[in-house]
């Protein structure tokens, strides 16, 4: 009884790449939670208004102000503004942040890693399916070189085995 070589299970090459991208995404989440802008995700959003370069807001009876560098001090119109603050300490305006474009940049910096991992897995599966279709087409059309033993060789080998030679 002869021993046949064991086939090594091949891991698709795109899975390690996707795992690296997911790990980078997790690192991006951890970095975001350590940054000052994490308050935009962990804090509470409060509606306020900006006039004259100062943003006024109120949260559960606690009023606060915040300098708004995005508005000129000469503007007297009341512009609606979103302020993110720590719900445990709403009076501390030094930790309050203005809402805006930064929130979406932070979200993009975190999500891009996970979307890339999904894309790598999707492209890997498409490539794998395309390769299987090509292999099947080649076998069906008789161009089976490189896809196993020739059927004639198999028949001859079985005939010899059955005859006992």
Secondary structure, 3 states (H helix, E strand, C coil): CCCCCCCCCCCCHHHHHHHHHHHHHHHHHHHHHHCHHHHHHHCEEEEEEEECCEEEEEECCEEEEEECCCCCCCCCCCEEEEEEECCCCCCCCCCCEECCHHHHHHHHHHHHHHHHHHHHHHHHHHHHHHHHHHHHHHHHCCCCCCCCCCHHHHHHHHHHHHHCC
